[in-house]
Amino acid sequence: MSWFNAVVQERLRYTPIGWSKVYEFNESDQRCTLDCIDEWIDCMGKNRTNVDPDKIPWDALRTLISQSVFGGKIDNEFDNKILLSLVNQFFRPESYNRGFKLFEPAVGSSEKVLCVPEAKNHKEFFKWIREIQLPETPAWSGLPNNVERIVRERQALSLIANFKLIQGQGDDLKG
């Protein structure tokens, strides 16, 4: 859930490529989803130390996330498809497998892949995070690596257009 939330948030940096517009995703979305997961796991576990990942109600969980919690904020069909794709990627029994990839590298890339750690508690997860040696790329969020350049170009064009408006040279001043 934490990785999924990080991907959703990081994609906001690349608007309008990561998402078509800025959405108000926040910590309460993550907290709500974590509370639901905890509730289901606690009910299913009933005093057991382990729960079979195949017994987790994945369809219900994916529906909750993609239609209510995160999906309830999205009003664009394309963005809904992106969200559903991310939900389907991360919320499935295979996410418990050793070596489960947290992202797919770009085609033809020699980039190394991060996998779900063997951590079992907060301290171990935090240690894993601190020890990550790979440079973060847009591929971690499911985006092409050239997205940084595209976003910077769009920002530059917007800046130039704003300067022209300030100087009274904007397109909407003609006529």
C-alpha positions in Angstrom: 0.0 0.0 0.0 2.8 2.4 0.8 4.5 1.9 -2.5 1.2 2.3 -4.4 0.5 5.5 -2.5 4.0 6.8 -3.3 3.4 6.0 -7.1 0.1 7.8 -7.1 1.6 10.8 -5.4 4.7 10.9 -7.5 2.7 10.8 -10.7 1.2 14.2 -9.6 4.7 15.7 -10.3 4.3 14.9 -13.9 0.8 16.3 -14.5 -0.5 16.4 -17.2 1.4 13.2 -18.2 1.3 11.2 -15.0 -2.3 12.2 -14.4 -4.4 14.5 -16.7 -4.7 17.0 -13.9 -3.8 17.5 -10.2 -5.9 15.4 -7.9 -6.2 15.9 -4.1 -4.7 12.6 -3.1 -3.6 12.8 0.5 -2.5 10.8 3.5 -6.1 10.1 4.6 -6.6 8.1 1.4 -3.6 5.9 2.4 -4.8 5.7 6.0 -8.3 4.7 5.0 -7.0 2.0 2.7 -4.6 0.7 5.4 -7.4 0.6 7.9 -9.6 -1.4 5.6 -6.7 -3.9 4.8 -6.0 -4.2 8.6 -9.7 -4.9 9.3 -9.9 -7.6 6.6 -6.6 -9.2 7.6 -7.6 -9.2 11.3 -11.0 -10.7 10.6 -9.5 -13.4 8.4 -6.5 -14.1 10.6 -8.5 -14.8 13.8 -5.5 -15.2 16.1 -3.2 -16.7 13.4 0.2 -15.2 12.8 -0.1 -15.7 9.0 -2.8 -15.3 6.4 -2.7 -17.0 3.0 -2.5 -14.2 0.4 -4.9 -16.2 -1.8 -7.5 -15.8 0.9 -7.4 -12.0 1.0 -10.5 -10.5 -0.7 -8.4 -8.9 -3.5 -11.4 -8.1 -5.7 -13.1 -6.2 -2.9 -9.9 -4.4 -2.0 -9.2 -3.4 -5.6 -12.8 -2.2 -5.9 -12.6 -0.2 -2.7 -9.4 1.5 -3.8 -10.2 2.1 -7.5 -13.8 3.2 -7.1 -14.1 4.7 -3.7 -11.0 5.8 -1.9 -8.6 7.0 -4.6 -11.0 6.5 -7.6 -13.6 8.7 -5.9 -11.4 11.7 -6.6 -10.8 11.0 -10.3 -13.2 12.4 -12.9 -11.3 11.5 -16.1 -11.8 8.1 -17.8 -8.1 7.9 -18.9 -6.9 8.6 -15.3 -9.4 5.9 -14.0 -7.7 3.4 -16.3 -4.3 4.4 -15.0 -5.5 4.0 -11.4 -7.1 0.6 -12.1 -3.9 -0.6 -13.8 -1.8 0.5 -10.8 -4.3 -1.1 -8.4 -4.3 -4.4 -10.4 -0.5 -4.3 -10.5 0.0 -4.0 -6.7 -3.0 -5.6 -5.0 -2.8 -9.2 -5.9 -1.5 -12.4 -4.3 1.8 -12.3 -6.2 2.7 -9.1 -4.3 3.6 -11.4 -1.4 6.1 -13.4 -3.5 9.8 -13.1 -3.0 11.2 -11.0 -5.8 7.9 -9.2 -6.7 8.9 -6.3 -8.8 7.8 -2.8 -7.6 8.1 -1.4 -11.1 9.0 -2.5 -14.6 12.0 -0.9 -16.1 11.7 0.8 -19.5 11.9 -1.5 -22.5 15.5 -2.0 -23.5 16.8 -0.4 -20.2 19.5 -2.0 -18.2 18.0 -0.4 -15.1 17.9 -2.6 -12.0 14.6 -3.3 -10.4 13.4 -2.8 -6.8 11.6 -5.8 -5.4 9.5 -6.1 -2.3 11.8 -6.5 0.7 11.9 -9.4 3.1 11.1 -7.0 5.9 8.5 -7.9 8.5 8.2 -4.8 10.7 8.5 -1.0 10.5 12.2 -1.0 11.5 13.2 -3.5 8.8 11.2 -1.6 6.1 12.8 1.7 7.2 16.2 0.1 7.0 15.5 -1.2 3.5 14.4 2.2 2.4 17.6 3.9 3.7 19.7 1.3 2.0 18.2 1.7 -1.5 21.2 2.3 -3.8 19.3 2.7 -7.1 18.7 6.2 -8.5 15.0 7.0 -8.6 13.6 7.3 -12.2 10.2 8.0 -13.6 9.9 4.3 -14.4 9.4 3.8 -10.7 6.0 5.5 -11.2 5.2 3.6 -14.4 6.3 6.5 -16.7 8.8 6.8 -19.5 12.2 8.1 -18.5 11.9 11.1 -20.8 8.9 12.5 -18.9 11.2 14.9 -16.9 12.3 16.6 -20.1 8.7 16.8 -21.4 7.5 18.4 -18.2 10.4 20.9 -18.1 9.6 21.9 -21.7 6.0 22.5 -20.9 6.9 24.5 -17.8 9.3 26.6 -19.9 6.6 27.3 -22.5 4.2 28.2 -19.8 6.7 30.6 -18.3 7.4 32.3 -21.6 3.6 32.7 -22.2 3.2 34.2 -18.8 6.1 36.7 -19.4 4.4 37.7 -22.7 1.1 38.3 -20.8 2.9 40.4 -18.2 4.5 42.4 -21.0 1.2 42.9 -22.8 2.2 40.6 -25.7 -0.1 37.7 -24.9 -2.3 36.1 -27.7 -5.5 37.0 -25.9 -4.6 40.7 -26.1 -4.8 40.8 -29.9 -8.0 41.8 -31.6 
